[in-house]
């Protein structure tokens, strides 16, 4: 199959997905949860049903989320509450028992953000070094480090796609970014790199076997050989995540959505972004 014949179409599709997300990131940013902004955690046990959102709204309190922790217990996340506001809220609820009340400072969110960014930077550098070393046997004049850089560009593409879509979700559907979202991004990056390396490794093998064949033809042949494996792997993961989305409960819903978007984007970028980018970079060399 002649995949590379349509490489500019693949890039155009990526831009159509990226541009609205980047615009949303610039204009609206991300809707951050208590993990980043700081706030109060209240865990209570209610003997009956309670309208947490309604009571909070009546008292002008900003309730971020309500999570069931079992045994009629609930974990409520607010913007910072004073002890007086907490007592007033519990009194309005009626027959409830406080199990925990604490205020989380924004320093935790800042530290988490810094570590996530540092993790992505270090991971990108190690990926380039690892691929450059592993692919050092490819015939000249092809450069192994270009394989690494192309893989990193693909994973950054997936991260920006995910951030952009969740910026849109945050603006229109009030979806918040929490620590689970950071976990989702790091997971997606790992999956994207794994998928890209599978494709690149087959390109490396075919370059050694057919050193006189044009690079574009090598890439087309390699993608044809790995396409079924990549799609089957992604489909298996997607089906599992879809089941989790349907039956996993509200507490992990957006985490699963983030993984689903990231897996689909990672599969696309490995086949239709990383490989075409490599072709554009190496095409003058025959």
N, C-alpha and C positions, 0 to 999 in steps of 0.2 A: 504493500500500500504506500502511496506517495503522500505521507503526512506533511512533509516539509513544503509541498506545493502551496499549502494554505496557511503558512506560518503567520503571515500578517493578519489573517482573519482571526487566528487564535489570540494574537495580541490585542486586536480590536475588541474581542469579547471580554477579555480581562479588563480593559480600560472601561468598558460599559458598566462593569461591576464595581470597579475601583472608584471611579469619579464621583458617583453619588455618595459613597461612604466617606471619601476624603472631604468632600464638601460639608457633609454633616459633622465630621470631626472638627473641621475648622470653625464652623458656625455654631454648633451646639455642644461640641465636646462629648464627654461620656457622663452618664448619670451614675455617680458614685454612691456606693452603699456605705453603711456605717463602718465597714472595714477600712475605708479610706478617709471618711470625713470625721469619724468619731461620733459617739452617741451613747445611748443607754441601753442596756440589756435587762429585761425584766422577765424572769421565769416564774410562772404562777401555776397553781393547780386549781381548777374550777370544778365544782361539784356538778354544775349543769352547763347548758350552752350559754355562751356570752358573746355579745356583739362588740368585739374589741374595736373594730374600725369605727363603728357608730359612736361609741363612748369617747374615743380619742378625738373624733371630729367635733363633738359637742364641746370638748374642753380645749379646742384649738391646739391639740398636740399632733405632731407629725409622726405617725406610725409608719415605719418603713415596711415591716413584714411581720407575719405571724407564722410560726412554725410549730407543728405538733411534735412533742417529744415523748408521747406515750403516757398512759395512765392518767388521762385527762389533764395533762400538763402541756403548757404552751410557752414558747420562747418568743417574746415580743421585742422588736428592735425599734427604738425611737431616736429622734434627735435628742441631744442632752436634756435630761429631766432633772429637776431639783427633787429633793426628798419630799417637799411639800406637794409638788405636782404628782409624784408617784403615789403618795398616800391618798390624794384626792381621786386619782384614777382608779385605784383599787376599791375605794369606797363606793364609787359610782358603779363598779362592776357587780358589787354585792358579795355573795359568799365565795370568796377566793382566798387562797393561801399563798403567800409569797415564798418562793423557794430560793430566789436569787435576785439581787439587784446590784448592778455595777455600771460604772461609766467607763467607756473605752475612749481613750484619747486619740487624736488624729495622728500621733507619732507612729502608731502601729501601721496605719495606712501608708505613711511616708516610707517607713522602713520596708514594707512589703513591695511597694512600687520600685524602690531602688534595687532591691534584690532581684526582682523580676527582670528589670532592664539589664542589670549586670549579667544575669543568667543568659539572656538572649545574646548579648554581645560576646560573652565568653564562648557560648555554644557555637556561634557563627565562626569565630576564629578557629576553634578546634576542628570544626567541620572542614574548613578550607585546608588546614594543615593535614588532617587525616586523609582527605581525598587526594590531595596533592602527593602525599607519600604512597598511598595505596595504588595510585594510577601512574606511578613513576615509570612503569615499564611500557607505556604506550609509545608507539614509534614517533620519531621526529617528523615534521616540525610541530606537532601538536603539543600543547602545554597542559600538564596535569592540573596546575593550579586554576586554570580556567574552568575546569569541571567543578572544582570546589566553589568558586565564586558564583557560577551559574546555579548551583544547588542552594546557596545562601540567598540569592535573589529570589528564587522560587519560594523559599520558606518565609521570607519577608513579605512577599506577595500575599501568602496565606494569612499571615498575622494582620496585615493591613485590611484585607477583605473582612476578616472577623471583627476587627475593631470598628470598621466603618459600618458594617451591618448592625452591630450592637449600639452604635451611636444613633442610628436611625430608630432602632427599637426603643432606645431610651427616650428619645424625643417624642415619639408618637404613641408608644405603649408603656412608658414609664418603667422600662426594664433597667434594673440597676446592675452595676458591675461590682462583683464581690471577689473574695479570695478564690472561690471555685472557678471564676472566669480566668484568673491568672493560671490556675492549674490546667484549664482547658487549652489555653494558648500554648503553653509549654508542651502539652500532649500532642497538639496538632503539629507543632514544629517538628517534634520527633517523628511523627508519622510521615510528614512531608519529605523529610530528609531520607527516611528509609525507602520510600517509594522512588525517589529520585535516584538514589544510589543503585537500586535494582536496574533501572533503565541505563544509567551511565556505565555500570559494570558490563552490561551486554554490549554497549558501544565499544568499550575498551577491548573486550574479547574479539569483537569483529574487526577492529582496527589492526590487531595483531595477526589475525587470520588472513585478512584481505588488505594488506598495506597499500596496494596500488588502486584500490577502489575509491571513487569520489566520496568525500566525507558525507555529503547529503544522502547518498545512497546507503551508506553504512548506517546512518541514523534512522532512515526509513525502515530498513531491514530489521534493525534492533528493536524499534518500537513495535513492529509487527510481531516479533517473537515474544515480547514482554507484555503486550496489551492485555491479553486474556488473563494473565496472572494478576496484573495490577487491578483490573476491573473486578475480578472475582474476590480478591482480598478486600477491596473497598466495599463491595456489595455485602459481604459477610458482616463486616463491621457496621455498616449502615443498617442492616436488618436488626442486629442486636441493639443498636442505639434507638431504633424506631420502637422496638418493644419496650425499652426503658422509658421512652418518652410517653408511651401510652399507659404504662402500668407502674411507673416508678414513683409517682407522687409529685406534688408541687415543689417540694424542697430542692429537687435536683433537676427540675424541668428545663431551666434556662442553661444549666451546665450541659445537659444532654443536647440541647439545641445548638449550643456553641460547638460541641464536638461534631455534630452532624454537618454543620456548615463547614467546619475546618477540614473534615475528612473529604468531603466532596471537592472543596477548593484544592486540597493537597493532591488529590488524584489528578485533577485537571492540570494543575501547575507542573506536576512532574512530567506529564506527557506532552502538554501543549504549550508550556512556557519555558521550562528549563532546557529541554532538547532543542527547540527552535532558536533559543538565545545562543546556545552553543554553536549551532549551525551558522548563525549570522557572524559570530565571532571567528569561527575557524574556516568559513567557506572559501576565502581566497587561497587556502593552502590545499594542495592536491598531491 
